[in-house]
Every structure is written in C-alpha cells, then in structure tokens.
Amino acid sequence: MDNTINPKNLFQIVYKKRFLLMTITGLFIGLMAIYLSFLATPIYQSSTQLVVSQQKIKNLQTQDVQADLNLVNTYSAIIKSPRILNRVQSILDTQSNLKELTNEVTVTTTQDSQVIDIQVENKNPKKATQIANSIAKVSKTEIPQIMGVDNVTILSTATFDQNNIPIRPRKALMMILSFVLGLAFSLGVIFVQTVFDKTINDINDLRQFDINILGSVSELK
C-alpha cells in the first residue's frame, strides 16, 4: 500500500519483481532475434572511386588543378543523373527502377579533393559490386561527351567478396538496443504497478492511516 518509491526501497521493489523484469526483457530480446534472423533484409555496400584530373597534360598548372576541383561537384551530380543510371540499367538489365537505383547510389566528395567516391547499397552483394563498377565505367565514357573534357579516370574498382558483412542491420547494436528497451519497458511496468498498487501487503501499510494496531496474527505454516 505504500506508494512512495525512494532509493532505499527501489532495489527491493525491483528484486521482488525480478521475474517480471527478466520475462519482459527476454521477450524484447527474443523478438529482436527473430526479426534479425527471419525478417530483416541485409543490405550490402560496395564502392568505387573516380579521380578528376587532366591526364593528357604533361605539366599541370595550378589553374588546371583548380579547374578540376571546380568540376568535381558537377561531375557528382552527373553521375546520379538519369543519363548515367539509365545506361547502367540497360547494361545490367537490373530489375530496380530508376528511382530505386538512384536511392541505392551515394556520391560523395571531400573538400579540395579531386576524388569522387561512389557507394552502392543493395541486398545482393554481387549486384552492388556490379552496379558500382558499371556506374564508374559509364561515367568515364559519358562525362567527357557531356562536358567536352576528358579528365575522368577510374581510381579504384569495386570487388566482390563472398564473406562481405552487411552494413545493415547492425545485429550487435540492435540486440543491445532491444535489451535496453526491454529493461526500460519492464522497469516502467514495475513502476506503474507499484504506484497504483492499493493492496495491503504488511503491517507497515496500515501505519500511514494513523490506525492503532493492537496486534498481529502470524502465519502458521
């Protein structure tokens, strides 16, 4: 009946409800394990790199390098354009539509760098590798035609590894998260049960009503 919760009796309350605590937390962990094992779709990532550089110029000047740097952002936008991705679709005969393929591709650059990173995420690791390499090859061919400047070179190609680890979902992190959520939820349930518990459990619960206690009867086992 005593609804006050303080650090002194908090541990006692949790210990008393330990089976409820373990049951709810175990349920959260079990559901997460089922989700990760049977429902979650693993996503793999493959990447390749392009470099923007005037390869045919023997003596590069500062202004040539700066010109290439200025073109990096433009080239990044071209790589994700329908002109490039439609060519990739036709080469690979991929079942993904243009919107899905666009969402799978991420093009990033580093400030003051002539390197363009192309990352592809797909549920099939081999497919992700093929898409990344195709984008690099098509970009190397199409960008000079669009811009009139042949300054794109494939710096690195994507490689397929059968032991490739998916980037999502992160199973260890998800299991830890399920444990924390299960623990928090079970503690919340215990807190609510304790606050709204109106039953009289022992003689101490009667003292808050200023009742004169004349005696007590012990349980005979």
N, C-alpha and C positions, 0 to 999 in steps of 0.2 A: 504493500500500500504506500510505502514511502517512495514518492516520485522524484525526489531530489537525486541528481547524479553529480558526484564530485570525484576528483581523482582518487579519493580514498576507497570508494566502493565501486569505481568503474571497472577495475580489473576483476573484482568478484562477480559483477554482473556478466561480463564477457565470458568468464570462465564457466559460469553457470549455464550459459547459452552456447557453449563451445561446439556442441554437436550441430546446432543450427548454423553456426558460423562456418564450420567445415563443410556442411552439406551444400549451402548456397555457393560458397567459393568453389567447391569441387564441381558444381553444376555449371558455373560460368566457364571453368577451365575445360570441362568435357565438351560443352557446346562449341567452344572455340576450336578445340582439337578436331571435332567432326567437320566444322566448316573448312578448316585448313586442309584436311585430308581428302574431302569428297566434293566440296562445293566451290572453293576458291580456285580461280584460274591463274596459274603462274604466268607472270609477264617477264620476258627476257629482253635484254638490251644488247645491241651491237652498235659499234661506232666506227667511223672512218674520218679522215681529215683531208682537207684541201688547203693548198697554200697559194696565195695570190702573189705572183712575182713575175717580173719581166725576164723570163729565162733566156730570151734570144739577144738581150742586150749585154754585151761583154763588160762594159764599165758602167755599173749602175750609179746614178747620181742620187743625191738626197731627194730631189724633187720627184724622181721616179718611184722611190720607195714611198714617199708621202702620197703620191697618186694612187699607188696600190692600196695603201691604208684607207684612203677615202672611198675606194670601191668595195671594200670588204662588206660593209653593211648592205650595199646594193646587191652584191652577189648573194648574200644570205637570204634576202627577200626573193631573189630569182629562183633559188634552189627549192623553195617551198611553193613556187608558183605552179598553176595548172599545166603550163607548158612542159615543165620538167617532170612532174609527177604523172601526167598522162602518158608520157613516153615510158616511164618506169612501169606503169600498169600494163602497157601493151607488150613490153619486153618479158615481164614475169608472168603475165596472164593471171595476176592476183585477183582474188575474189573480193577484196576490200574495195569499197567505192572511194571516190576522190576525197570525200570528207573524212572518212575513217583513216585513209592513208596520210592525210595531212595531220591528223591528230597524233599519229604514230611517230611522226618525224619532228625532231627538235634540232634547230640550227643555232649554234652559239658561237660567239667570238669573244676574244679577250682584247681589252683596250690596248691600242698601239701594237697589235699583233696582226700579222698577215695570214694567220692560220684560221681556218673555218672548221669547226667541229660539227659533224653530222651524226646524230644519235637516233636510232630507230628502236622502238619498243613493239614487241609482238609476242603473242602467246606461243609462237613456234620459233625456237632459237635459230634454226636453219633459215627460216623465212626472213627473220630480222637481219641476218647477215647478207642474204641475197639483196634485200631492199637497199641496205646501206651502200653496198658496192655498186649497185645499179644507179643509185642517185649520184654517186661520185662520178661514174663514167659518163652518164648522160649530161651532168653539169659541165664536165670538162669539154664536152662536144658542143653543147648548146650555148653556153655563156659567151664564148668567142664570137659566135654567129650573131648573138643579140647585141653585144657591146662593141664588136669590131676590134677587140683587143685580145690577143692570145696570151693570157697571163695566168692561166689556171693550171695547176699541177696536182695530181693525187699524191699526197704526202704519205698516207698510210691506208691500208685496206682492212676491212673487217674480216676476221677469221672465225670459223665455226668450231666450237668445242663442245663435244657431247657431254662433258661434265660441267657445262656452264650453269652457274647458280642463278636462279631468277632474282630480279631486283624487287619484285613484289609478288605476293605479300611477304613481309619480313616475319617469318614464323616465330623466331625467338622473341621479338618485340611484341608481337600480337599475343603470345602466351603470357608474357609478363603483364601486358595490359589487361588481359582477361582476369588474371589473379588480382590485380589492384582493384578492378571494377567489382569483382565478386566480393572482395573483402570490404570495400566501401559500402556496397549494397547490403551485405549481411549486417554490418555494424549499424546501418541506418534502420534496418528492420528491428534489430535488438533495441535500439534507442526508442523507436516508436512503441514497441511492445512494453518497454519499461515505463515510459511516460504515461501511457494510457492504461496501465495495469491497475485495476481497482480492487483486486483481491487482497485479503488479509493473510499474509504468509506467516507471521510470527507475532510475538507479544510486543515487539518494538513498533509495529504498525499501529497499535492501539494507543500508544502514548501521545501521538500527535492530536488526539481528540480530547485530551485532558480527562481521560476516564480513569477512575480509581480502580486499580487492578488488585483484587483481593487474593487471587491465587491462580494457579495454572495446573492443568492436568497433563502429565507426561504420557507419551505414547507407550503402551505396553507391547513389546514385541514377543 
